[in-house]
Amino acid sequence: MRRATAWLGLLLLTISFVWFVRLPLTIHPVVVPRKARVSGPKLPVVVLDAGHGGRDSGAMCGLVMEKDLTLDVALRAELLLRAAGYTTVLTRENDRYVSLAERATVGNRASDSLFISIHFNDGERATASGVETYYALREASAPARFFSWLPFLHRADTGSLMIKSESLASCIQAAVVERTRAVDRGIKAEQFYVIANVRHPAALVEGGFITNRGDVTKLATSEYRQQIATAISEGVRRFGKATGGDEGTLAVATGGPE
């Protein structure tokens, strides 16, 4: 009797299995959201800050004033960058005074930006000539220094920003020298306020010496200023390629150190 019961149970189990297998199988497809089609890498915001302005003329040589040269180059660079697809911002569009703090504030408004300050030198020696570009050294904040002994809490944001700023300065310097054939004075670290107080990659380019007769003669021509503006645009693109993207947001400041 027990054996018969066992065989009956096995038979019922087999029939149930066959019936289950022959049931129509309903598949519920998994819906995967489609990603938005991206036409290309996101380009950075370029803040063009024409240095000096208003009561602050900057360096001078006769009727040639630095504040006029810096604004002219900034406007030219803006046109080129906009044509290349960048969003640009000018800290001044005309001859007015803008404080250093205001310039830095404008540079910090965009969440993803680059800051390039364009200046023209005032040398102690009339023989001084050429182009040089600066970036700022970055010091870790107090909280970052306090926790730096914990490897998993250590942040390299400050070091990364300095490296990017140095790279930006290098890209712009190389482009300006190639375009203008000016004397290459290299890139240097300096704590100029406008680049030291911006929380994004920042560089300050000195496009020539107003106190040098040869430099100022060239700077007085629109063709030469166009070459500098073109070089700034090229420098931004080079920086984008060097950092893995097409470009990153950029704030450009023009005029001598204040």
C-alpha positions as CSV (number, residue, x, y, z in Angstrom):
1,M,0.0,0.0,0.0
2,R,2.8,2.4,0.9
3,R,4.6,1.6,-2.3
4,A,1.5,2.3,-4.3
5,T,1.0,5.6,-2.6
6,A,4.5,6.6,-3.3
7,W,4.2,5.8,-7.0
8,L,0.9,7.7,-7.1
9,G,2.6,10.7,-5.6
10,L,5.5,10.6,-8.1
11,L,2.9,10.3,-11.0
12,L,1.0,13.4,-9.7
13,L,4.3,15.3,-9.3
14,T,5.3,14.4,-12.9
15,I,1.9,15.5,-14.3
16,S,2.1,18.8,-12.4
17,F,5.6,19.5,-13.8
18,V,4.6,18.8,-17.4
19,W,1.5,21.1,-17.0
20,F,3.7,23.9,-15.6
21,V,6.3,23.7,-18.4
22,R,3.6,23.9,-21.1
23,L,2.1,27.1,-19.7
24,P,2.7,30.2,-21.9
25,L,5.6,32.1,-20.5
26,T,4.9,35.9,-20.1
27,I,8.1,38.0,-20.2
28,H,7.9,41.5,-18.8
29,P,10.5,43.6,-20.6
30,V,12.8,45.7,-18.6
31,V,12.5,49.4,-19.6
32,V,15.9,51.1,-19.7
33,P,15.7,54.9,-19.9
34,R,17.4,56.2,-23.1
35,K,20.2,58.6,-22.5
36,A,19.9,62.0,-24.0
37,R,21.9,62.2,-27.2
38,V,25.0,64.3,-26.6
39,S,26.2,66.2,-29.6
40,G,29.6,66.8,-28.0
41,P,31.5,67.5,-24.8
42,K,30.3,70.4,-22.7
43,L,32.4,73.5,-23.2
44,P,33.4,75.7,-20.3
45,V,32.2,79.2,-19.6
46,V,34.9,81.8,-20.5
47,V,34.9,84.8,-18.2
48,L,36.8,87.6,-19.9
49,D,38.0,90.2,-17.4
50,A,39.6,93.2,-19.0
51,G,42.0,94.4,-16.4
52,H,42.2,98.0,-15.2
53,G,39.7,100.5,-16.5
54,G,38.2,103.8,-15.5
55,R,40.5,105.7,-13.2
56,D,43.0,102.9,-13.3
57,S,44.8,103.2,-16.6
58,G,47.4,100.5,-15.9
59,A,50.8,100.9,-17.7
60,M,51.2,103.8,-20.1
61,C,53.4,104.9,-23.0
62,G,52.4,108.2,-24.4
63,L,48.7,107.9,-25.5
64,V,48.8,104.1,-25.3
65,M,47.2,102.8,-22.1
66,E,47.0,99.3,-20.8
67,K,43.3,99.5,-19.9
68,D,42.5,100.1,-23.6
69,L,44.7,97.3,-24.9
70,T,43.3,94.8,-22.4
71,L,39.6,95.6,-23.2
72,D,40.3,95.4,-27.0
73,V,42.0,92.0,-26.7
74,A,39.2,90.7,-24.4
75,L,36.5,91.8,-26.9
76,R,38.4,90.1,-29.7
77,A,38.9,86.9,-27.7
78,E,35.2,86.9,-26.8
79,L,34.2,86.9,-30.4
80,L,36.5,84.0,-31.2
81,L,35.5,81.9,-28.2
82,R,31.8,82.4,-28.9
83,A,32.3,81.4,-32.5
84,A,33.9,78.2,-31.2
85,G,30.9,77.5,-29.1
86,Y,31.9,78.8,-25.7
87,T,29.7,80.8,-23.3
88,T,31.6,84.0,-22.3
89,V,31.3,86.6,-19.6
90,L,33.0,90.0,-19.5
91,T,33.7,91.7,-16.2
92,R,33.7,95.0,-18.0
93,E,32.5,95.9,-21.5
94,N,33.6,99.5,-21.5
95,D,36.0,101.9,-19.8
96,R,35.0,101.5,-16.2
97,Y,36.7,100.6,-12.9
98,V,36.2,97.1,-11.5
99,S,37.8,96.1,-8.2
100,L,39.9,93.0,-7.8
101,A,37.3,91.4,-5.5
102,E,34.6,92.0,-8.1
103,R,36.7,90.3,-10.8
104,A,37.3,87.3,-8.6
105,T,33.6,87.1,-7.7
106,V,32.6,87.0,-11.4
107,G,35.1,84.3,-12.0
108,N,33.6,82.2,-9.2
109,R,30.0,82.5,-10.2
110,A,30.1,79.7,-12.8
111,S,30.3,76.2,-11.4
112,D,32.6,75.1,-14.2
113,S,34.9,77.7,-15.5
114,L,38.5,78.9,-16.4
115,F,39.9,82.3,-15.5
116,I,42.4,83.9,-17.7
117,S,43.7,87.4,-16.8
118,I,45.3,89.2,-19.8
119,H,47.8,92.0,-18.9
120,F,50.6,94.0,-20.4
121,N,53.8,94.6,-18.5
122,D,55.4,97.7,-17.1
123,G,59.1,96.9,-16.9
124,E,61.8,98.8,-14.9
125,R,64.2,98.4,-17.8
126,A,63.2,99.6,-21.3
127,T,65.0,96.6,-22.8
128,A,62.6,94.1,-21.1
129,S,60.5,92.4,-23.7
130,G,58.4,89.4,-24.3
131,V,55.4,87.4,-23.1
132,E,54.9,85.6,-19.7
133,T,52.0,83.8,-18.1
134,Y,51.3,83.3,-14.4
135,Y,49.4,80.8,-12.3
136,A,48.8,80.9,-8.5
137,L,50.1,78.5,-5.9
138,R,47.3,76.9,-3.8
139,E,47.5,76.3,-0.1
140,A,45.2,73.7,1.5
141,S,42.5,75.1,3.9
142,A,42.8,74.7,7.6
143,P,40.2,71.8,7.8
144,A,42.0,70.0,5.0
145,R,45.4,70.3,6.8
146,F,43.9,69.1,10.1
147,F,42.5,65.9,8.5
148,S,45.4,65.3,6.1
149,W,46.8,62.6,8.4
150,L,43.8,60.4,7.5
151,P,44.5,59.0,4.1
152,F,40.9,58.2,3.3
153,L,39.8,61.8,4.1
154,H,42.7,63.6,2.4
155,R,41.5,65.7,-0.5
156,A,43.7,66.7,-3.5
157,D,41.3,69.4,-4.7
158,T,43.8,72.2,-4.0
159,G,46.7,70.4,-5.7
160,S,44.6,69.5,-8.6
161,L,43.5,73.1,-9.1
162,M,47.1,74.3,-9.1
163,I,48.1,71.6,-11.6
164,K,45.2,72.7,-13.9
165,S,46.0,76.3,-13.5
166,E,49.7,75.6,-14.4
167,S,48.5,73.6,-17.4
168,L,46.2,76.4,-18.5
169,A,49.1,79.0,-18.2
170,S,51.4,76.7,-20.2
171,C,48.8,76.2,-23.0
172,I,48.2,80.0,-23.3
173,Q,51.9,80.9,-23.1
174,A,52.8,78.4,-25.8
175,A,50.0,79.6,-28.1
176,V,50.8,83.3,-27.7
177,V,54.5,82.8,-28.3
178,E,53.8,80.7,-31.4
179,R,51.4,83.3,-32.8
180,T,53.3,86.5,-32.0
181,R,56.9,85.2,-32.2
182,A,57.5,87.3,-29.1
183,V,60.3,86.5,-26.6
184,D,59.2,83.5,-24.5
185,R,59.6,84.5,-20.8
186,G,57.9,81.3,-19.7
187,I,55.3,80.5,-17.0
188,K,55.7,81.6,-13.4
189,A,53.9,81.1,-10.1
190,E,52.7,84.4,-8.5
191,Q,49.9,85.2,-6.0
192,F,48.2,87.9,-8.0
193,Y,44.8,88.5,-6.4
194,V,42.6,87.9,-9.4
195,I,44.0,84.4,-10.0
196,A,44.7,83.4,-6.4
197,N,41.1,84.0,-5.3
198,V,39.3,82.2,-8.1
199,R,38.1,78.6,-7.3
200,H,38.7,77.4,-10.9
201,P,41.7,77.0,-13.2
202,A,43.1,80.5,-13.6
203,A,46.0,82.1,-15.4
204,L,47.3,85.6,-16.0
205,V,49.0,86.4,-19.3
206,E,51.3,89.4,-19.8
207,G,51.1,90.0,-23.6
208,G,54.1,92.3,-23.9
209,F,55.9,95.3,-22.3
210,I,54.3,98.7,-22.8
211,T,57.6,100.1,-21.6
212,N,59.5,98.5,-24.5
213,R,59.5,100.4,-27.8
214,G,59.4,97.4,-30.0
215,D,56.6,95.7,-28.0
216,V,54.4,98.8,-27.7
217,T,54.8,99.5,-31.5
218,K,53.3,96.1,-32.2
219,L,50.7,96.3,-29.5
220,A,49.4,99.6,-31.1
221,T,48.3,97.7,-34.2
222,S,45.0,95.9,-34.4
223,E,46.6,93.0,-36.3
224,Y,49.0,92.2,-33.4
225,R,46.2,92.4,-30.8
226,Q,44.1,90.1,-32.9
227,Q,47.0,87.6,-32.9
228,I,47.1,87.7,-29.1
229,A,43.3,87.2,-28.9
230,T,43.5,84.3,-31.4
231,A,46.3,82.7,-29.3
232,I,44.1,82.9,-26.1
233,S,41.4,81.1,-27.9
234,E,43.8,78.4,-29.1
235,G,45.2,78.1,-25.6
236,V,41.8,77.3,-24.2
237,R,41.3,74.6,-26.8
238,R,44.7,73.1,-26.0
239,F,43.9,73.1,-22.3
240,G,40.6,71.3,-23.0
241,K,42.4,68.5,-24.9
242,A,45.2,68.3,-22.3
243,T,42.7,67.8,-19.5
244,G,40.7,65.1,-21.2
245,G,37.7,67.2,-22.4
246,D,37.3,69.4,-25.4
247,E,37.5,72.4,-23.1
248,G,36.5,73.6,-19.7
249,T,35.0,76.8,-18.4
250,L,37.3,79.7,-18.6
251,A,37.4,83.1,-17.1
252,V,39.6,85.5,-18.9
253,A,41.0,88.7,-17.3
254,T,42.8,91.3,-19.3
255,G,45.0,94.1,-18.1
256,G,48.1,94.3,-15.9
257,P,48.4,93.1,-12.4
258,E,46.6,95.4,-10.0
